Amino acid sequence: MAADWRGEELSLLAGTFLFRGTDPALVRRAAEDPRCTRETFPKGARLYSPRHFRRSLGVVLEGTVRVTKGRLVVSALGPGELFGAAALFHSRDRYETTLTARTPCTAAFLPQDLVEELLGESRALCRNYIGYLSDRIHFLNRRIEGLTTPGAVGKLSRYLLEEGRRGGELSCCATELARRLDVSRASLYRAFEELEAAGAIRREGKRLLLLDREGLEARL
């Protein structure tokens, strides 16, 4: 219920890709609906897994959630990011990824019947939802391209190009990055060294600066 929501949580919900540009009353309608729930999870808890999930669209309100498929780290979700769209509007009894709380976290869950009602009430929300699904398709296609790029240098270059689109600086744990790229840590470090020697990147501790995008693109 709305009484359980903090003001900053409602603002976060309103700022999600799903509700962006919609009537503020629609956001409050969704939050106040008794079918919409907020839940907290300790670090390490599973929110969704292939055999245990709910037919709800989730929103991370606090903390971070890691998305994995087998041993591959697909992504990490933070406050304001959505999950669970693949659980809606189909009859399959399996979810394709595992979502694990990377830190203690809070998430809101909008069940399928509530999402369907909201879509029927707002054309803006319909456009946002279709846009979100389209964005997920492009994201997964980029991930597939990254996995099929031969060699650790090519995989790392593609990853850096995709993740660096919003700026020239990145930060990532080497162990987690090796899992994301499905390469060994030794191969990852060699790839870093090759790109750094070529002047494409510069490492400063855990910070990574992208210096030459064309140089990275040449290694794809």
Buried (B, 14 or more C-beta within 10 A) or exposed (E): EEEEBEEEBBEBBBEBBBBBEBEEEBBBBBBEBEBBBBEEBEEEBEBBBEEEBBBBBBBBBBBBBBBBEEEBBBBBBEBBBBBBBBBBEEEEEEBBBBBBBBBBBBBBBBBBEBBEBBBEBBEBBBEBBEEBEEEEEEEEEBBEBBEEBEEBBBBBBBBBBEBBEEEEEBEBEEEEBBBBBBBEEEBBBBBBEBBBEBEBBBEEEEEBEBBBBEBBEEBB
